[in-house]
């Protein structure tokens, strides 16, 4: 079972406004496990994961099954919104 070492929550309309997001799609990263794959890839609290390997993440509950279905050691390409810009990270 794959894992990337993040704690995520829903993107509410309030958090979307606060982070300057265009909508409430995605999984808001609230914590990154020290030494985990996400930290090594540069994922930060406040990032919003919008897609994994091109699969859209509409809600925070979409992320765990997508990542969990991957074999440990597999590289995933994440599309992330940070500071109003989309960035790509391999985790």
Secondary structure, 3 states (H helix, E strand, C coil): CCCCCEEEEECCHHHHHHHCCCCCCCEEEEEECCCCHHHHCCCCCCCEEEEECCEECCCHHHHHHHHHCCCCCCCCEEEEEECCEEEEEEC
